[in-house]
Amino acid sequence: MTDINELRGLQSRQHVLMAELQHRTRNLLSVVQSIANQTIRSSRSLEKFGIQFGSRLRALSRVQGLLARVEDQDIDLHALVKAELAAHSGGELDSKKIIVTGPAVALPPSAAQALGLALHELVTNAVKYGALAQPTGKLEVTWDVKPTQPTANVDLRWRESGVSMPSPESPKRRGYGSELIERALPYQLGAKTKLDFEPDGVRCEILVPVPME
């Protein structure tokens, strides 16, 4: 004999899971398409496009990997920051150059995905030109939670110091990373962002609404 109520319950949950999978797949494909389009616009050659596009897809994959390991589908902000930094430092974080501090914050998938890509751009720049490329450079990534209403805000601060920056007269080219932080995050997450190139390093502040329990 079959418990028809239990069977219907299983079928209902299966339909919900399938709908969620389809939604996440469409969302992921949309993100990949957006990354491809914006990388094409900022790439000077096909070779550069291949390198940058592959790097950004790997950053997206790291976020998806974190999502797959948690049952509630939220990602801890500290884990997200450390994963991106570790990916660009051979898995070893130099505590003398890098400081990461902040309270536990659970990010929903959409916020984690967008912030993960933004962090990837900041880390990539730091590794190539900034605090993680120069011997005197230091990096601080800190955040706190502002209990505003109706939604709390996470205030994430990226601060590089001890960096020899290009002269103010040098031409500045706004690339994908700047567009992502200054335009995409406010549009996608309702975030408030500020990106500055100070004389001793890059400063970035991202204030993003996050539902809190």
Secondary structure, 3 states (H helix, E strand, C coil): CCCHHHHHHHHHHHHHHHHHHHHHHHHHHHHHHHHHHHHHHHCCCHHHHHHHHHHHHHHHHHHHHHHHCCCCCCEEHHHHHHHHHHHCCCCCCCCCCEEEECCCCEECHHHHHHHHHHHHHHHHHHHHCCCCCCCCCEEEEEEEEECCCCCCEEEEEEEEECCCCCCCCCCCCCCHHHHHHHHHHHHHHCCEEEEEEECCEEEEEEEEECCCC
